[in-house]
Amino acid sequence: MAKAAESIVDVLGAGGVKRAYTVPGESFLGMLDGLEQSPDIQLISTRHESGASFMAEADAKMTGSPALVMATRGVGAANLAIGVHTAQQDSTPMVVILGQVESEFIGREGFQEVDLTAFYGPITKLAVTATRGDRLPELVANGLRVARSGRPGPVMIAVPADLFEDEVGVVAAATSLKVASSPLMAPSISSEAVVRALELLRGASRPVLIEGGGARNSRAELIELSERFGIGVYSSFRRQDGFPNDHPNYLGHLGLGTPDVRLTALRKADLVLVLGARLSEVTTQSYTLPAATSKIIQVDIDAAVLGAIVPTDLSIVSDCTLALRGILEASKDFSTTRSWIAEHESYISWSSDGDTVLKDTEGVDPADVIGEMMRILPADAVIANDAGNFAAFLHRYWRYRAPKSQLAPTSGAMGYAVPAAIGGGFAAPDRCVVGLAGDGGFLMTGMELETAVRYNIPITVVAFSNGIYGTIAMHQAHYKKRLAGVDIGRVDLAGFARSLGAESVRVDAIADFGEALSAAVNSGKVNLIEVRTEPDLISPGKRLSEILRA
Ligand SMILES: Cc1ncc(C[n+]2csc(CCOP(=O)(O)OP(=O)(O)O)c2C)c(N)n1
């Protein structure tokens, strides 16, 4: 016999969970104690539950294994929700354990009580409230199974506080361990599907593919397929690290504000191969692409995704790597000389799409910051980004060359960058990790720099300070021709970071940025670089004042 909390910790460890992120609460004392004693799982205490959930999401994005997040009752659950929603939209495996009021008080609106099953239902794959302590290991093992299977995502188990102290029988504990550690063999492509895919691929004259998160581990196969069949490659929204951006078949990113010229190859493609991408609103450019004239092959591990957004000519339920291997194995005799060099050159060249990089700006031009990052950072640096208009410069000018080098929320959640960089740092301690945020997003979760200092996770954060919620200002300029509620005060971000124990510097001119960045990433410490930018320089080559006047 063991206490339920101890048994859950064993189950999580058997399921590959390495880290548990939390703000502690009185409703899960047994879990905190069990994790602190565990040799397999590190307990990480953060400054806000949103930070905990973003860290867990980024950690799991890097490793592919679920991370654990825990929070207390209604209050912690509310703060935690933003990172859980991000895990859902980003298809990231996550286990959420929420402490609930004691079982004898449920339904009386006890202290901080909320119906957690109802609250978390829409943002998780599975939301359940435990009713018996002896079944807790079973619920957690099942949660792990659901989080990892099919299209991965978050699961939530709410536990009335008293149940953690219940006893679990030996057989129940052993069965749960088996469920948690049982290997999950991914579905593979059928030989019939290979034949039909090859028919379509051989017959295509201008094929492109869209790679998504489900193809994250298929890099070598993607390159081989692209080269053998002369397929141009697009990244789905914020999945730019799936295919080397400097490969001559790479065509660009289907993101926010993608210039029209970038989309021509997709618009004109006679065949589009969709690999592990759910075809989100952003990827499809508001559900307008792929074009109705394109034939579609879609490969996904989750049958529910296939054909859900765009009707397909061939739907294949398979792990992407296994599907690509099947197709490659059956087409060894095939080769083609199709070239995408003109499209690729137009993408890779610095001032593509007729962007005028605005050199007469008073502050620092964010495009130049990305240029300096390209010059200084290692090609395999992990770049975590927040939501905001500064990110448009990153997505356009940074070239993702290494696998698992992008931590970017398809949920568009502000506040992601700092905790995501920390989660990335925990998951990949040997990589250089850099977070990018606007001043708005930075001050939502920037206090997590203290968490990085405390756990000695040497990340560097670049915060673009323009004193404005820039993205919203740009939308208002386009649609309302005047601004509302977007001014925010200029804050001494470097001073704030110093108060949290980080090294910091403020940069007012691009000439000083390179040195600051080199020093930061080589310091082995937590660093913030505050970059002062001009609010008028709102997106690559565009001034806010011009949009307001237009
Ligand atoms: C949590 C959250 N709240 C609100 C928004 C809406 N939103 C998107 S971008 C943005 C402004 C971002 O401002 P800042 O971080 O300063 O970056 P900038 O756009 O100025 O580069 C807002 C408010 C959001 N995406 N996420």
The ligand as a MOL file (V3000), in Angstrom:
LIG
                    3D

  0  0  0     0  0            999 V3000
M  V30 BEGIN CTAB
M  V30 COUNTS 26 27 0 0 0
M  V30 BEGIN ATOM
M  V30 1 C -2.8110 37.3360 -23.3830 0
M  V30 2 C -3.1250 38.1980 -24.5490 0
M  V30 3 N -3.8140 39.3410 -24.3830 0
M  V30 4 C -4.1040 40.1320 -25.4290 0
M  V30 5 C -3.6950 39.7860 -26.6830 0
M  V30 6 C -4.0180 40.6910 -27.8640 0
M  V30 7 N -2.7510 41.2650 -28.3380 0 CHG=1
M  V30 8 C -2.0510 40.7020 -29.3560 0
M  V30 9 S -0.6260 41.4850 -29.6400 0
M  V30 10 C -0.9360 42.6530 -28.4790 0
M  V30 11 C 0.0150 43.7790 -28.2190 0
M  V30 12 C 1.4080 43.3180 -27.9680 0
M  V30 13 O 2.1460 44.4110 -27.5000 0
M  V30 14 P 3.6830 44.2970 -27.2240 0
M  V30 15 O 3.9700 43.0890 -26.4260 0
M  V30 16 O 4.1570 45.5730 -26.6310 0
M  V30 17 O 4.3130 44.0530 -28.6650 0
M  V30 18 P 4.2080 44.9890 -29.9730 0
M  V30 19 O 2.9770 44.5590 -30.7100 0
M  V30 20 O 4.1640 46.4120 -29.5280 0
M  V30 21 O 5.4390 44.6470 -30.7550 0
M  V30 22 C -2.1500 42.4010 -27.8340 0
M  V30 23 C -2.6890 43.2520 -26.7190 0
M  V30 24 C -2.9890 38.5660 -26.8260 0
M  V30 25 N -2.5870 38.1020 -28.0090 0
M  V30 26 N -2.6870 37.8140 -25.7460 0
M  V30 END ATOM
M  V30 BEGIN BOND
M  V30 1 1 1 2
M  V30 2 1 2 3
M  V30 3 2 2 26
M  V30 4 2 3 4
M  V30 5 1 4 5
M  V30 6 1 5 6
M  V30 7 2 5 24
M  V30 8 1 6 7
M  V30 9 2 7 8
M  V30 10 1 7 22
M  V30 11 1 8 9
M  V30 12 1 9 10
M  V30 13 1 10 11
M  V30 14 2 10 22
M  V30 15 1 11 12
M  V30 16 1 12 13
M  V30 17 1 13 14
M  V30 18 2 14 15
M  V30 19 1 14 16
M  V30 20 1 14 17
M  V30 21 1 17 18
M  V30 22 2 18 19
M  V30 23 1 18 20
M  V30 24 1 18 21
M  V30 25 1 22 23
M  V30 26 1 24 25
M  V30 27 1 24 26
M  V30 END BOND
M  V30 END CTAB
M  END
